[in-house]
């Protein structure tokens, strides 16, 4: 089937799709106080623009790779510490003084949260709610990307790099009024994280070769993390794990771990929720919406010393798919579309409606999230059922490097970007995106070539007869492909991939499924064949992906060795290239020498590029849209992540609704 025929099918799926606009972003509005945003740049570097334009005509029949102007807010300078008459210490917001009251209306597509226990999450929706309800010791500065204190007042690293000391702010409280002290920090990292309570998907990123730091209380406000050797990514990774209330959760750590796992689930009484973040769960209607209320004890103030947050509530509706979310925004039911909600296909339509509907479209540059195909490389049996997780016949295909490389060559990344993302995206061939500080620019693109793919399959022992591909034993090559339902982008991508694989004689039986069911298959039952999904990334620190890439990691999705019924991971079949990835990550984590770290992280990317354990496809350009009555909304690349629903609202506590809203 000709490529344009597949693209026509895709276009029918994209209800809001319109021709890509050459200038997606309007002339920059004025900043509060009259300063203009004058830091404009073009997204695509010259070599990428040239390459894109050359390939666009063959991929889609026309060149629609027009550059998008990117605008950035000016850095307001470092945060200040405010001390009240009682000696309590608060970080001051860096935005303008706002107005108290009102409800911010947001939405997210999908099935909604799986839990409200922020220490028991392996999906971005649940984890994002956790990061709103609870604070971490550190945060990223949204303008510089550097680690800065959050619950802490300060942190220092010892000269040998093995000890990190945190001093908490005075007067911190939980949402129930109970003091937040060093005891909570020691409990969180010394018990909950170290002893493996809950399902903290980021806990692997806080250890060095599996050895967690000792967490020592010095006094009520001071805690030391002591490592056996230097651990350079620690401060960057720490922000993803929030501090837990010891006075609420400690009793659960003296019981079976399932009780911790089930605590604060989606059926919990919101009145039992306790956190340190700006908002706390007030109500959840399963599958419809959740509402978060203002935390009166939140530890930040504005420049006048007024206690934040400004908003009374944040209401998040759950919608079945992205088009519904955008239509609700255009219909006046939502105040903001965040970084995972605005797609390239929507840019032209939104741009035309900016002035009419009084909102602004923002371009934040390349994303750090990745989208890819996972092939299940597992050769193991389910310890409970005794059956293989993957059919042994298909195990041989998926573990055949020629087969994986052939699939990578069969994915027309440029066509996907042009036809599905409407030119607003970057092709990916390895684990890091162009947003990463460690992105390896030396890796060459993996060209779309069905001829090269066919040659690789032939070399790998496969034969095509009468339009059907067979392996060396005569088995017809076909496997299940899925992604989460309701996501039009992924649906369209899977259809393009299915059609191109068909040209090679491979039958991909594509059937989307509900998001939580998909996550359960990938992380719990482990019974899947091929899945298209995405992960939020870190533009600051590749070791943030250790929970995916280390061979003993909990989320080692392409070959998970952490079966639920096993006490320890089964590591007897770790591949040589997996061991080398382990070495690269651990060695980079163990040094503060930036030249050495770059070299190690480059090798990490090269291995993923060479072995294709995940077949990377693309990353997005981050686009957001907000109604102009939303005050203090100042999205930045470093302050925008996919942790729903906080996303680009890194300063959610400072956001307010202007008069009349």
Order of alpha helices (4+ residues) and beta strands (2+ residues): alpha-beta-alpha-beta-beta-beta-beta-alpha-beta-beta-beta-beta-alpha-beta-beta-beta-beta-alpha-alpha-alpha-beta-beta-beta-beta-alpha-beta-alpha-beta-beta-alpha-alpha-beta-alpha-beta-beta-beta-alpha-beta-alpha-beta-alpha-alpha-alpha-beta-beta-beta
